[in-house]
Amino acid sequence: MNDAAALLRTWQSTDGPLAYREEGTGPALVLLHGGFLDHRMWEEQISAFSPAYRVIAPDARGHGASANATGPFRPADDLAGLLRAIDAGPAVLVGVSMGGATAVDTALEHPRLVRALVVSGAGTSEPVFQSPWILDALAAQQDALAAGDLPGWVDAFMRLTSGPHRTLDEVDPDVVRRLREMVFGTLAKHTGDEPDLRVPVADTWRRAAGIAVPALAVNGALDAADHHDMAARLLRPLPGGRSVSVPGAAHYPNMEDPARFNAELGAFLNGLGLPGPRAA
């Protein structure tokens, strides 16, 4: 990660340094990565939007180049602390999976820092999983973890990349390579017996109905039904909340089809009176 690390900045939080990438000037656009990944999943969005935006892509605590937790923490509070420290709010928050949940939590806990929300494959930080496919994938992760089988855990985790309708061989090999590199990089920071020090945000589904900022879901059409359902549940009570699908993509549509993802995000931003992405 040497080349990427050279582009990172650091915010010294009270519980250790948190890394982030920042490019461009203009309205603040914050890109929040999925679990076990890092800011590099947003390379195509950083290059497309930074000509017109101040694009900020953090590494969440315990991920990428950011410090591991040494005490209880909430990802939304980490993000709020960073945005206040660098004077970047209110911002449009864009998050995939775990990053989407952090975006929603931030809108609930720190609403003055949020201008609009875009989520992908996420609802709130209290996920609801009930489809047999995703329950089997989660069980495979747990079995591999219990056996100390790190490659097996990564293989189970990577099922999200293809989704329930394809095999991993049908996904762009470069996307698979990039995802594996990020996952192994984050796993290398941790031991198997670490406690989970994250503190949950309470009552998120009920409170999310009161979110007052514009919201959009950009889902991969081939993602698991549970991820679609959670995004729909989040948006249903919100005035003007809507969702769009990226054909041929699953849990990481911004990586599988960045042109389509960027176009959907750009159209949403245009609707807010903000500029769109740079043309490819």
C-alpha positions as CSV (number, residue, x, y, z in Angstrom):
1,M,0.0,0.0,0.0
2,N,3.0,2.3,-0.3
3,D,1.7,4.4,-3.2
4,A,-1.7,4.8,-1.7
5,A,-0.2,5.5,1.8
6,A,1.8,8.4,0.3
7,L,-1.5,10.1,-0.6
8,L,-3.0,9.8,2.9
9,R,-3.5,12.4,5.5
10,T,-3.9,11.8,9.2
11,W,-6.2,13.1,11.9
12,Q,-5.0,12.5,15.5
13,S,-8.1,11.3,17.3
14,T,-8.1,10.7,21.0
15,D,-7.8,7.0,20.4
16,G,-5.0,7.0,17.8
17,P,-4.5,8.3,14.2
18,L,-7.2,7.9,11.6
19,A,-6.1,8.1,7.9
20,Y,-8.0,9.7,5.1
21,R,-7.6,10.6,1.5
22,E,-8.5,14.1,0.4
23,E,-8.6,15.4,-3.1
24,G,-10.1,18.5,-4.8
25,T,-12.0,21.6,-3.6
26,G,-15.7,22.4,-3.5
27,P,-18.7,20.9,-1.7
28,A,-17.7,18.1,0.7
29,L,-18.3,14.6,-0.7
30,V,-17.4,11.8,1.8
31,L,-16.9,8.2,0.6
32,L,-17.2,5.5,3.3
33,H,-15.9,2.0,2.5
34,G,-17.3,-1.4,3.3
35,G,-16.2,-3.6,6.2
36,F,-12.7,-5.1,5.9
37,L,-11.9,-2.8,3.0
38,D,-10.4,0.7,2.9
39,H,-10.5,4.0,1.0
40,R,-9.0,2.4,-2.1
41,M,-12.4,0.9,-3.1
42,W,-13.3,4.5,-4.2
43,E,-10.4,5.2,-6.6
44,E,-12.7,5.7,-9.6
45,Q,-15.0,8.0,-7.7
46,I,-12.2,10.1,-6.3
47,S,-10.8,10.7,-9.8
48,A,-14.3,11.5,-11.2
49,F,-15.6,13.8,-8.5
50,S,-12.5,15.6,-7.1
51,P,-12.4,18.2,-10.0
52,A,-15.7,19.6,-8.6
53,Y,-15.7,18.4,-5.0
54,R,-13.7,18.2,-1.9
55,V,-13.6,14.4,-1.8
56,I,-12.8,12.8,1.5
57,A,-12.3,9.1,1.8
58,P,-11.4,7.9,5.3
59,D,-10.1,4.5,6.5
60,A,-12.4,3.5,9.3
61,R,-10.9,2.7,12.6
62,G,-9.2,-0.7,12.5
63,H,-9.1,-0.7,8.7
64,G,-6.5,0.3,6.1
65,A,-4.0,2.7,7.5
66,S,-6.1,3.8,10.5
67,A,-5.2,2.8,14.0
68,N,-6.9,-0.1,15.8
69,A,-9.3,0.7,18.6
70,T,-8.0,0.6,22.1
71,G,-11.3,1.4,23.8
72,P,-15.0,1.6,23.0
73,F,-15.8,3.7,20.0
74,R,-18.6,4.5,17.5
75,P,-17.7,4.8,13.8
76,A,-20.2,7.7,13.4
77,D,-18.4,9.6,16.2
78,D,-15.0,9.0,14.5
79,L,-16.4,10.4,11.3
80,A,-18.0,13.4,13.0
81,G,-14.7,14.1,14.8
82,L,-12.8,14.0,11.5
83,L,-15.3,16.2,9.7
84,R,-15.2,18.8,12.4
85,A,-11.4,18.7,12.7
86,I,-11.0,19.4,8.9
87,D,-14.1,21.7,8.7
88,A,-15.8,19.6,6.1
89,G,-19.5,19.7,7.1
90,P,-22.2,19.5,6.2
91,A,-21.2,16.9,3.6
92,V,-22.8,14.5,1.3
93,L,-22.1,11.0,2.7
94,V,-21.8,8.1,0.3
95,G,-21.4,4.6,1.9
96,V,-21.3,1.0,0.7
97,S,-22.3,-1.7,3.2
98,M,-20.7,-0.9,6.6
99,G,-19.9,2.6,5.2
100,G,-23.6,3.1,4.4
101,A,-24.5,2.1,8.0
102,T,-22.0,4.6,9.3
103,A,-23.4,7.3,7.0
104,V,-26.9,6.7,8.4
105,D,-25.6,6.6,12.0
106,T,-23.9,9.9,11.4
107,A,-27.2,11.4,10.1
108,L,-28.9,10.2,13.3
109,E,-26.2,11.3,15.8
110,H,-24.6,14.3,14.1
111,P,-27.3,15.7,11.7
112,R,-25.7,19.1,11.3
113,L,-22.8,17.4,9.6
114,V,-24.9,15.7,6.9
115,R,-26.2,17.4,3.7
116,A,-27.4,14.3,2.0
117,L,-27.1,10.5,2.1
118,V,-26.3,7.9,-0.5
119,V,-26.2,4.2,0.6
120,S,-25.4,1.0,-1.3
121,G,-26.3,-2.5,0.0
122,A,-27.1,-1.1,3.4
123,G,-29.9,0.1,5.7
124,T,-28.9,1.1,9.2
125,S,-26.2,-0.3,11.5
126,E,-28.7,-2.9,12.7
127,P,-28.7,-5.3,9.7
128,V,-31.5,-7.8,9.2
129,F,-30.4,-11.0,7.5
130,Q,-32.9,-13.7,6.7
131,S,-32.3,-15.0,3.2
132,P,-30.8,-18.6,3.1
133,W,-28.0,-17.5,0.8
134,I,-26.6,-14.8,3.0
135,L,-27.2,-16.8,6.2
136,D,-25.1,-19.6,4.6
137,A,-22.4,-17.1,3.7
138,L,-22.3,-15.7,7.2
139,A,-22.2,-19.2,8.7
140,A,-19.3,-20.1,6.4
141,Q,-17.4,-17.1,7.7
142,Q,-18.0,-18.1,11.3
143,D,-17.0,-21.7,10.7
144,A,-13.7,-20.6,9.1
145,L,-13.0,-18.2,11.9
146,A,-13.6,-20.9,14.5
147,A,-11.2,-23.2,12.6
148,G,-8.5,-20.5,12.3
149,D,-8.8,-20.8,8.6
150,L,-8.0,-17.3,7.4
151,P,-8.1,-18.0,3.6
152,G,-11.4,-19.9,4.1
153,W,-12.8,-16.8,5.9
154,V,-11.7,-14.6,3.0
155,D,-13.3,-17.0,0.5
156,A,-16.6,-16.9,2.4
157,F,-16.4,-13.1,2.7
158,M,-15.8,-12.8,-1.0
159,R,-19.2,-14.3,-1.7
160,L,-20.6,-10.9,-1.3
161,T,-18.6,-9.8,-4.3
162,S,-20.4,-12.1,-6.7
163,G,-23.7,-12.2,-4.9
164,P,-26.2,-15.1,-5.0
165,H,-26.6,-15.1,-8.8
166,R,-23.0,-15.6,-10.0
167,T,-19.7,-17.2,-9.2
168,L,-16.6,-15.2,-8.4
169,D,-15.1,-16.3,-11.7
170,E,-17.8,-14.2,-13.4
171,V,-16.6,-11.0,-11.7
172,D,-13.9,-8.8,-13.2
173,P,-10.6,-10.3,-12.0
174,D,-9.1,-6.8,-11.3
175,V,-12.1,-6.0,-8.9
176,V,-11.6,-9.4,-7.2
177,R,-7.8,-8.7,-6.8
178,R,-8.3,-5.3,-5.4
179,L,-10.9,-6.5,-2.9
180,R,-8.7,-9.4,-1.7
181,E,-5.8,-7.0,-1.3
182,M,-7.8,-4.7,0.9
183,V,-9.3,-7.5,3.0
184,F,-6.0,-9.2,3.7
185,G,-4.4,-5.8,4.5
186,T,-7.1,-5.1,7.1
187,L,-7.0,-8.6,8.5
188,A,-3.2,-8.3,9.0
189,K,-3.9,-5.6,11.5
190,H,-5.8,-7.8,13.8
191,T,-5.6,-11.0,15.9
192,G,-8.3,-13.6,16.0
193,D,-9.1,-13.1,19.7
194,E,-9.6,-9.3,19.7
195,P,-12.7,-8.0,21.4
196,D,-15.2,-6.0,19.2
197,L,-15.0,-2.6,20.8
198,R,-17.6,-0.9,18.6
199,V,-20.5,0.6,20.6
200,P,-23.8,0.3,18.7
201,V,-26.1,3.3,18.0
202,A,-29.5,2.6,19.5
203,D,-32.9,2.3,17.9
204,T,-31.7,3.1,14.4
205,W,-34.6,1.8,12.4
206,R,-37.2,3.8,14.2
207,R,-35.1,6.9,14.3
208,A,-34.1,6.7,10.7
209,A,-37.7,7.5,9.7
210,G,-37.0,11.0,10.9
211,I,-34.0,11.6,8.7
212,A,-34.6,15.0,7.0
213,V,-31.9,15.1,4.3
214,P,-32.2,13.9,0.7
215,A,-31.4,10.2,0.4
216,L,-30.6,7.7,-2.4
217,A,-29.8,4.0,-2.6
218,V,-27.6,2.8,-5.4
219,N,-27.8,-1.0,-5.3
220,G,-26.1,-3.6,-7.3
221,A,-28.9,-5.5,-9.2
222,L,-27.2,-8.8,-8.4
223,D,-26.7,-8.1,-4.7
224,A,-28.5,-10.3,-2.1
225,A,-32.2,-9.6,-1.5
226,D,-31.6,-8.7,2.1
227,H,-29.4,-5.8,1.1
228,H,-32.0,-4.5,-1.3
229,D,-34.7,-4.9,1.3
230,M,-32.8,-3.0,4.0
231,A,-32.1,-0.1,1.6
232,A,-35.8,0.0,0.6
233,R,-36.8,-0.1,4.3
234,L,-34.5,2.8,5.1
235,L,-35.8,5.0,2.2
236,R,-39.5,4.1,2.3
237,P,-40.5,6.7,5.0
238,L,-38.2,9.4,3.7
239,P,-39.7,12.2,1.6
240,G,-38.2,11.9,-1.9
241,G,-36.1,8.9,-0.9
242,R,-35.5,6.6,-3.9
243,S,-33.4,3.7,-5.1
244,V,-31.7,2.8,-8.4
245,S,-30.0,-0.4,-9.5
246,V,-26.7,-0.9,-11.3
247,P,-27.2,-3.9,-13.7
248,G,-24.5,-6.6,-13.7
249,A,-23.1,-5.6,-10.3
250,A,-23.5,-7.0,-6.8
251,H,-22.4,-5.7,-3.4
252,Y,-19.7,-3.3,-4.8
253,P,-21.4,-1.5,-7.7
254,N,-19.0,1.5,-7.5
255,M,-16.2,-0.9,-8.4
256,E,-17.9,-3.2,-10.8
257,D,-19.5,-0.4,-12.9
258,P,-18.0,2.9,-11.9
259,A,-19.3,4.7,-14.9
260,R,-22.9,3.8,-14.1
261,F,-22.5,4.3,-10.4
262,N,-20.9,7.7,-11.0
263,A,-23.7,8.7,-13.3
264,E,-26.4,7.8,-10.8
265,L,-24.5,9.6,-8.0
266,G,-23.9,12.6,-10.3
267,A,-27.6,12.8,-11.2
268,F,-28.5,12.8,-7.5
269,L,-26.0,15.6,-6.8
270,N,-27.4,17.6,-9.7
271,G,-30.8,17.3,-8.2
272,L,-29.3,19.0,-5.1
273,G,-28.0,21.8,-7.2
274,L,-24.5,20.4,-7.1
275,P,-22.1,19.6,-10.0
276,G,-21.8,16.1,-11.5
277,P,-18.7,14.0,-12.1
278,R,-16.0,14.6,-14.6
279,A,-16.8,12.8,-17.9
280,A,-14.9,9.6,-18.4
